[in-house]
Amino acid sequence: MLRIAVCDDDSGFRKSVGEMLEHWEQKHEKVVCDFFDNGDDLISTHRAQPFDIILLDVVMPMINGIETAREIRTEDKTTKIVFLTSSSEYAVESYTVKANNYLLKPVDEKALFTCLDEFSSEIIKNSKKIMVKGVYTVHKLLAEEIVYIEALNKHIVFNLVDGTKIETTEPLHICEEKIAENKEFFKCHRSYIININHINAYTSKEVKMHSGRVIPISRSYQKAFESAYFSVLFGEVGEDK
C-alpha cells in the first residue's frame, strides 16, 4: 500500500489529481491519499506518519512548496517529492531540495503515471524498511543500514552503517517485533541485537563488527547464534561442532 500526499491550495486541482490517482490505482498499487491546502499541515502530518510520495505545488501562500520540501528534507531523505507547478522557473531550485521529479500544470496523466510507476517499483523493492520512532520524527530504515541495536537504560539506540545513532524510547521488545521478519538480525545478548551481515569476526563469547565494535554473546545464545550466522551467510544451518 502506498501513502500519497497531494498538497495544493487550489481545491479544483487537488480534485483533478485525486481522480488521476484513482485511475492509476485501478491497475496498480493500493493507494491511500491525503490532501492538503498548505505546507504546514503537510509537514506536521508527515512527521507523525511519513508519506511514500508527495505531490507538491510550488506556489502557495504562507510557506511555498520549495520551503515545505526543504523542511521535510531536514528529517527525511527518502520520501519521493514531485513538484507540480504552472511555471518551469523553479526547476533548478527544486533540485536544491532533492526533488525526484518536476511536472508542469496542467499535469499530463501519462507523465504522472510514468512517474508513479517508477517510484512504486522502487518503494516496493525497499518495502523492508523499518519504521523507528525517533525523538522528533519517524525514521524509515533499511535493514542493511542497521549495524546493531543497543539497549541503554530506558533508551534504545539504532547504530547505523554511516555512524549515525538514532535514539527511540520504544522498548526493545517492540524493536524486536519490527525486525522479526528480517533473518539477518539476531539477539545475542539481553541488551544487543546485531545484524549478522555486519560481523567481521566472532568467537564463542563475542562478535566484532566491521565498525570495530565488540559485542558480547550471552552463554545461552551461543549455540543459536552460530546456527543463525551460517544460515544467513551461507543459506544453511551450521553443524554442531
C-alpha positions in Angstrom: 0.0 0.0 0.0 1.3 3.4 -1.0 0.6 6.6 1.1 0.5 9.6 -1.2 0.1 13.3 -0.2 -1.3 15.9 -2.6 -0.6 19.5 -1.4 -2.0 22.4 -3.5 -4.0 25.5 -2.4 -6.3 25.0 -5.5 -9.2 22.7 -4.5 -10.1 22.0 -8.1 -6.6 20.9 -8.9 -6.5 18.7 -5.8 -9.7 17.0 -7.0 -8.3 16.5 -10.5 -5.1 14.9 -9.2 -7.2 12.7 -6.9 -9.1 11.4 -9.8 -5.9 10.6 -11.7 -4.7 8.7 -8.7 -7.9 6.7 -8.6 -7.4 5.7 -12.2 -3.8 4.7 -11.6 -4.8 2.7 -8.6 -7.2 0.5 -10.6 -4.3 -1.2 -12.4 -1.5 -0.8 -9.9 -0.8 -0.5 -6.2 -3.3 0.1 -3.5 -3.2 3.8 -2.6 -4.2 5.9 0.4 -4.3 9.6 -0.3 -4.3 12.6 2.0 -5.0 16.1 0.6 -3.6 19.4 2.0 -4.1 23.0 1.0 -0.9 24.3 2.9 2.6 23.2 3.6 2.4 23.4 7.4 -0.3 20.8 7.7 1.6 18.5 5.3 4.8 18.8 7.3 3.2 18.0 10.7 1.3 15.0 9.3 4.4 13.7 7.5 6.3 13.8 10.8 3.8 11.7 12.5 3.4 9.2 9.7 5.6 9.6 6.7 4.2 9.5 3.1 5.8 7.4 0.4 5.2 10.0 -2.3 4.4 13.8 -2.0 2.9 15.7 -5.0 3.6 19.3 -4.1 2.6 22.6 -5.6 5.4 25.2 -5.7 3.4 28.5 -5.5 1.3 28.5 -2.3 0.6 31.3 0.2 2.4 31.4 3.6 5.0 28.6 3.1 5.6 27.7 -0.5 6.4 24.3 -1.9 10.2 24.7 -2.0 10.3 25.8 1.6 7.9 22.9 2.5 10.2 20.4 0.8 13.3 21.9 2.4 11.7 21.4 5.8 10.8 17.8 5.0 14.3 17.0 3.7 15.9 18.1 7.0 14.4 14.9 8.5 13.5 12.7 5.6 15.8 12.0 2.7 13.9 9.1 1.1 10.3 10.2 0.5 9.7 10.9 -3.1 8.8 14.5 -3.8 7.3 15.6 -7.1 6.7 19.3 -7.8 3.6 20.2 -9.7 3.6 23.8 -11.0 2.5 26.0 -13.9 5.9 27.5 -14.3 9.3 26.0 -15.2 11.2 28.8 -13.4 11.5 26.8 -10.2 13.0 23.7 -11.9 16.6 24.5 -10.9 15.7 25.4 -7.3 13.7 22.2 -7.0 16.9 20.2 -7.2 18.4 22.0 -4.2 15.8 20.2 -2.0 16.4 16.9 -3.9 13.1 16.7 -5.6 12.6 13.5 -7.5 10.6 15.0 -10.4 9.0 18.2 -11.7 5.8 18.2 -13.7 4.2 21.2 -15.3 0.5 22.0 -15.0 -1.9 21.1 -16.4 -0.4 17.7 -15.4 -0.4 15.1 -18.1 -1.9 11.9 -16.8 0.5 9.7 -18.7 3.5 11.7 -17.3 2.2 11.3 -13.8 1.5 7.6 -14.2 5.1 7.0 -15.6 6.4 8.8 -12.5 4.2 6.8 -10.1 5.2 3.5 -11.8 8.9 4.2 -11.4 8.5 5.3 -7.7 6.2 2.5 -6.7 8.6 -0.2 -8.1 11.4 1.3 -6.1 9.2 1.6 -2.9 8.1 -2.0 -3.2 11.7 -3.1 -3.6 12.6 -1.2 -0.4 9.5 -2.4 1.4 11.6 -4.0 4.1 12.0 -0.5 5.6 11.8 -0.5 9.4 9.9 2.4 11.0 11.7 3.8 14.0 10.1 6.5 16.1 12.8 9.0 17.0 12.7 11.9 19.4 11.2 14.3 16.9 10.3 12.3 13.8 9.8 8.8 12.4 12.8 7.3 10.6 12.5 4.8 7.8 15.5 2.5 7.8 16.6 -0.3 5.5 17.7 -3.4 7.3 21.1 -3.2 5.7 21.6 0.2 7.3 21.4 -1.1 10.8 24.6 -2.5 12.3 23.3 -3.2 15.8 20.6 -2.2 18.2 21.6 -1.4 21.8 19.5 -1.0 25.0 20.9 1.8 27.2 18.9 2.2 30.4 15.4 3.2 29.2 16.5 4.1 25.7 17.2 2.1 22.6 19.8 3.2 20.1 19.9 2.1 16.5 23.6 2.2 15.3 23.8 2.7 11.5 26.5 2.0 8.9 27.3 5.7 8.4 27.9 6.2 12.2 24.5 7.8 12.8 22.8 6.9 16.1 19.0 7.0 16.2 17.5 7.0 19.7 14.0 5.8 20.4 12.0 5.4 23.6 10.2 2.4 22.3 11.1 -0.7 24.4 13.4 -3.4 23.0 10.7 -5.9 22.6 8.8 -3.6 20.2 12.0 -3.1 18.2 12.3 -6.9 18.0 8.8 -7.2 16.6 9.6 -4.7 13.9 12.6 -6.7 12.7 11.2 -10.1 13.3 10.9 -10.9 9.6 14.5 -10.0 8.9 16.5 -13.1 9.5 19.8 -11.2 9.4 19.1 -9.8 12.9 20.0 -11.8 16.0 19.5 -11.1 19.7 22.9 -12.1 21.1 22.5 -10.5 24.5 19.7 -9.1 26.5 20.9 -5.6 25.5 22.0 -6.2 21.9 20.5 -7.2 18.6 23.1 -7.5 15.8 23.0 -7.5 12.1 24.8 -10.7 11.1 25.8 -9.2 7.7 27.9 -6.6 9.5 30.0 -9.1 11.5 33.7 -9.1 10.8 34.7 -12.0 13.2 33.3 -13.9 16.1 34.3 -16.2 19.0 32.1 -18.2 21.3 31.8 -15.2 23.6 31.7 -12.1 21.4 31.3 -10.7 17.9 33.4 -8.0 16.3 31.5 -5.8 13.8 33.0 -4.2 10.7 33.0 -0.9 12.6 35.3 -2.4 15.2 32.7 -2.5 17.9 32.9 -5.7 20.0 29.6 -7.0 21.3 29.2 -9.8 23.9 27.3 -13.1 23.2 25.4 -14.4 26.2 26.2 -18.1 27.0 22.5 -19.0 26.5 22.6 -17.6 22.9 25.9 -19.1 21.8 24.6 -22.2 20.0 21.7 -20.4 18.4 24.0 -17.6 17.2 26.2 -20.0 15.3 23.2 -21.6 13.6 21.8 -18.2 12.7 25.2 -16.9 11.4 25.7 -19.8 9.0 22.1 -19.7 7.9 22.3 -16.0 6.9 25.7 -16.1 5.3 25.6 -19.5 3.6 21.9 -20.3 3.4 22.3 -23.3 5.7 22.4 -24.1 9.4 25.9 -24.8 10.7 26.5 -28.3 12.1 27.3 -28.8 15.7 31.0 -29.0 16.4 
